[in-house]
Amino acid sequence: MTGLTHRWRAAALSAGATRPTAVDDAGAELVARWQEPHRHYHTLAHLTAVLDVVDRYAPAAHQPDLVRLAAWCHDAVYDPRAPGDRNERDSAALAEVLLTRVGLPAAEVAEVGRLVLLTAGHAVDPADADGVLLCDADLAVLAAPEPEYDRYAAAIRREYAHVPEPDYRVGRARVLSGLIALPTLFRSAPLADAGQARARANLTRELAALTGREPGGEVFGAT
């Protein structure tokens, strides 16, 4: 068992799972999903990064082990061709199947499913401590230094290699604009203080490159 699957096992058992063998089987299935060949950003590296943020700020959560389980499940289904929030809905459904199978109580299963669904739009009530932690951890890459952010953006483009460039620019710009429009990208004080400005700068810079507009709004490169 790898260090990563140890983390899954520990979180599941601590949260109330009663079937250790089923826990191990579910962990193996999740690892296999996160290693699918079409993934370039939504990989085990992303999962590990999200879990690391959750662990770092776990004292702020009400039920940190459920947040950890939601982190494991939040991109467990990832098909770049799926429309809308289909991946999040399918990931939540998978979480419910796997966590029921391992013997997690029904209320906890439902809560993990709820948390997974929040990652569809990252619009979360600031009073929802567990939702805040999961969404902030999922978006933490946005506050990375420019070279790391650029690698993230390039990896997302590879996941959508099937989309023609003009269509990708429109779709990606819509995603970025939605994130920029959020009242705040990070709701937990430590992440907000450390990363809010850099995340907005990264998003604005990528959006400018996609739309042919400088951050100030002037068109450049127009024909």
CORQUI-V685344 format. One record per residue. N is the residue number from 1. RES is the residue in one small letter. SS is DSSP state (h for helix, s for strand, l for the rest). OMEGA is omega in degrees with one decimal (NA if undefined). D_LAST is the distance of its C-alpha to the last C-alpha in Angstrom with 1 decimal. Layout:
# CORQUI-V685344
n->(N/N)
res->(RES/RES)
ss->(SS/SS)
omega->(OMEGA/OMEGA)
d_last->(D_LAST/D_LAST)
This chain:
# CORQUI-V685344
n->(1/2/3/4/5/6/7/8/9/10/11/12/13/14/15/16/17/18/19/20/21/22/23/24/25/26/27/28/29/30/31/32/33/34/35/36/37/38/39/40/41/42/43/44/45/46/47/48/49/50/51/52/53/54/55/56/57/58/59/60/61/62/63/64/65/66/67/68/69/70/71/72/73/74/75/76/77/78/79/80/81/82/83/84/85/86/87/88/89/90/91/92/93/94/95/96/97/98/99/100/101/102/103/104/105/106/107/108/109/110/111/112/113/114/115/116/117/118/119/120/121/122/123/124/125/126/127/128/129/130/131/132/133/134/135/136/137/138/139/140/141/142/143/144/145/146/147/148/149/150/151/152/153/154/155/156/157/158/159/160/161/162/163/164/165/166/167/168/169/170/171/172/173/174/175/176/177/178/179/180/181/182/183/184/185/186/187/188/189/190/191/192/193/194/195/196/197/198/199/200/201/202/203/204/205/206/207/208/209/210/211/212/213/214/215/216/217/218/219/220/221/222/223)
res->(m/t/g/l/t/h/r/w/r/a/a/a/l/s/a/g/a/t/r/p/t/a/v/d/d/a/g/a/e/l/v/a/r/w/q/e/p/h/r/h/y/h/t/l/a/h/l/t/a/v/l/d/v/v/d/r/y/a/p/a/a/h/q/p/d/l/v/r/l/a/a/w/c/h/d/a/v/y/d/p/r/a/p/g/d/r/n/e/r/d/s/a/a/l/a/e/v/l/l/t/r/v/g/l/p/a/a/e/v/a/e/v/g/r/l/v/l/l/t/a/g/h/a/v/d/p/a/d/a/d/g/v/l/l/c/d/a/d/l/a/v/l/a/a/p/e/p/e/y/d/r/y/a/a/a/i/r/r/e/y/a/h/v/p/e/p/d/y/r/v/g/r/a/r/v/l/s/g/l/i/a/l/p/t/l/f/r/s/a/p/l/a/d/a/g/q/a/r/a/r/a/n/l/t/r/e/l/a/a/l/t/g/r/e/p/g/g/e/v/f/g/a/t)
ss->(l/l/h/h/h/h/h/h/h/h/h/h/h/h/h/l/l/l/l/h/h/h/h/h/h/h/h/h/h/h/h/h/h/h/l/l/l/l/l/l/l/l/l/h/h/h/h/h/h/h/h/h/h/h/h/h/l/h/h/h/l/l/l/h/h/h/h/h/h/h/h/h/h/l/l/l/l/l/l/l/l/l/l/l/l/h/h/h/h/h/h/h/h/h/h/h/h/h/h/h/h/l/l/l/l/h/h/h/h/h/h/h/h/h/h/h/h/h/l/l/l/l/l/l/l/l/l/l/h/h/h/h/h/h/h/h/h/h/h/h/h/h/h/l/l/h/h/h/h/h/h/h/h/h/h/h/h/h/h/l/l/l/l/l/h/h/h/h/h/h/h/h/h/h/h/h/h/h/h/h/h/l/l/l/l/l/l/l/h/h/h/h/h/h/h/h/h/h/h/h/h/h/h/h/h/h/h/h/h/h/h/l/s/l/l/l/l/l/s/l/l/l/l)
omega->(-178.9/176.6/-179.2/-180.0/171.7/-180.0/175.6/-177.6/-178.7/-179.2/-178.0/-178.6/178.4/-179.8/176.9/176.8/-173.6/-175.6/-173.9/179.9/177.7/176.0/-179.8/178.7/179.2/177.7/178.9/178.4/-179.7/177.8/179.4/179.1/-179.8/179.4/-179.5/-171.3/-179.1/-179.6/176.2/172.4/-177.2/-173.3/175.7/177.8/176.7/177.9/-179.6/179.7/178.8/179.4/179.8/177.6/178.4/179.4/-176.7/-175.6/-177.8/179.6/179.9/-175.8/174.1/-177.9/-172.6/179.3/175.5/175.3/177.7/178.7/177.2/176.9/178.4/-172.0/-164.5/174.1/-177.3/170.4/-178.4/178.0/-178.3/179.4/-177.4/-178.6/170.7/-178.2/-177.2/-179.4/-179.9/179.2/178.9/177.1/177.5/178.4/177.0/178.3/-179.0/178.0/-176.0/-175.6/171.7/-179.5/-178.1/176.1/176.5/179.4/-173.0/-178.6/178.9/176.6/-179.2/-179.6/177.3/177.0/177.9/-179.0/179.6/-178.6/178.5/-176.9/177.0/-178.2/179.3/173.5/-172.2/176.8/179.1/178.8/-179.8/-171.9/-178.5/176.4/177.9/-177.5/-179.4/-177.7/177.9/179.0/-179.5/-177.4/-173.4/-179.7/-178.4/-179.2/179.8/171.6/-173.3/-178.9/179.0/177.5/-178.9/175.7/175.8/-178.5/178.7/179.1/175.2/179.3/178.8/178.2/179.7/-178.5/-179.3/-177.0/177.0/-173.5/-179.2/179.8/179.0/-178.9/179.5/-177.3/179.9/178.0/178.2/178.0/-178.1/179.4/177.3/178.0/180.0/-177.7/177.8/179.0/174.8/179.5/179.8/-176.5/175.8/-172.2/-177.8/179.9/179.1/-178.5/-173.8/-167.0/-173.3/-175.9/-178.5/178.5/179.4/177.9/178.3/-179.3/-179.5/179.9/178.9/179.5/178.7/179.7/-178.5/-170.8/-178.0/177.9/173.2/-178.5/178.5/173.8/-178.7/177.3/172.6/-179.7/-178.0/178.2/NA)
d_last->(57.0/54.0/53.5/50.7/52.9/55.7/53.4/52.9/56.7/57.6/55.3/56.5/60.1/59.9/58.2/61.1/60.5/64.0/63.3/62.6/62.2/59.7/57.8/57.6/56.5/53.8/52.5/52.3/50.4/47.9/47.4/46.8/44.1/42.4/42.4/40.8/38.6/35.4/35.4/33.5/33.5/36.1/38.8/42.2/40.5/38.8/42.1/44.0/41.6/42.1/45.8/46.0/44.5/46.8/49.8/48.9/48.8/51.3/53.8/51.4/51.5/54.3/54.4/52.5/53.7/52.1/48.9/49.3/49.9/46.9/44.8/46.2/45.3/42.1/39.8/42.7/40.9/37.3/35.4/31.6/31.6/33.8/32.4/32.6/35.6/37.4/37.7/39.3/41.6/42.7/43.2/45.4/47.3/47.9/49.0/51.6/52.9/53.2/54.7/57.2/58.2/59.0/61.2/59.1/60.4/58.6/57.5/55.9/54.2/52.7/51.6/49.7/48.0/47.0/45.6/43.5/42.0/40.9/38.4/36.3/34.8/36.6/37.7/41.3/44.0/44.6/48.3/47.8/48.6/48.4/45.1/43.7/44.8/43.3/39.9/39.7/40.7/38.1/35.3/36.7/34.1/31.5/33.4/33.5/32.6/28.9/29.7/31.8/29.2/26.5/29.1/29.7/26.0/25.8/29.0/27.8/24.9/27.5/29.5/26.7/25.9/26.5/23.5/20.2/17.6/15.4/18.8/20.0/17.3/18.1/21.8/22.0/20.1/22.7/25.5/24.4/24.0/27.4/28.9/27.5/28.9/32.4/34.8/35.5/34.5/38.0/41.2/43.8/44.4/44.4/41.0/39.5/40.8/39.7/36.4/34.8/32.7/31.6/30.7/28.5/26.8/26.2/24.9/22.5/21.3/20.7/19.1/16.6/15.8/15.6/13.4/11.0/13.1/15.7/19.2/19.3/16.6/13.7/10.2/9.0/6.6/3.8/0.0)
